[in-house]
């Protein structure tokens, strides 16, 4: 089901890598102007952009070309890092990827590292969002995400069942049509950090009901909840079939950002 874009469509992919690189440089040069333009952040325009991206027919070759810049941090496999500095994004719902990019672009989610990457995406328009989100969505997920300490999992499960299951589903699979993310298979430290940021108000794009729930939890409860969620296992069909799986669309030795 996975396609080897790097070898089978190398010329086409190279063309799109060149195009995105040009637009990316333009985005870096003019990002301050772009973010100052209220039209580029208007709710109506961005809602239309999300709708258009979700309706577009994705081109995975173009998605791969765009993802090459993302892979430097997120890795070619989109598995992130076990310490949670970078999240596991492979297999995430297309709608969620698009929504999070929009939220970063309009400043609803603080992520300075990604600001320069969203500007060129939005310069390319909804097709680029459709292509990138579809490419990441079809990548197999990490089969051994990092998990918490394993203490008091029963309490963590109760917290999840009482507060999170309604939106994120029983096994953390989320709801694509309602923009609720897949949280199963996510790294423990990333989950813990996001819960802390929602409680403190640093992450501002969380669902209002979720914010109210999390603000009632103490930090011990947040850690128990993150521990339990980190152990929710995706369906086998969504996972890479072995720990050493490498994305065949990238050459050996592809540069990635230094890991701590």
Buried (B, 14 or more C-beta within 10 A) or exposed (E): EEBEBBEEBEEBBEBBBEBBBEBBEBBBEBBEEBBEEEEBBEEEEBEEBBEBBBEBEBBBBBBBBBBBBBBEBBBBBBBBBBEBBBBBBBBBBBBBBBBBBBBBBBEBBBBEEBBBBBBBBBBBEBBBBBBBBBBBBBBBBBBEBBBBEEEBBEBBBBBBEEBBEEBBBEBBBBBBEEBBBBBBBBBBBBBBBBBBBBBEEEBEBBEEEBBEBBEEBEEEBBBBBBBBBBBBBBEEEBBBEEEEBEBBBBEEEBEBEEEE
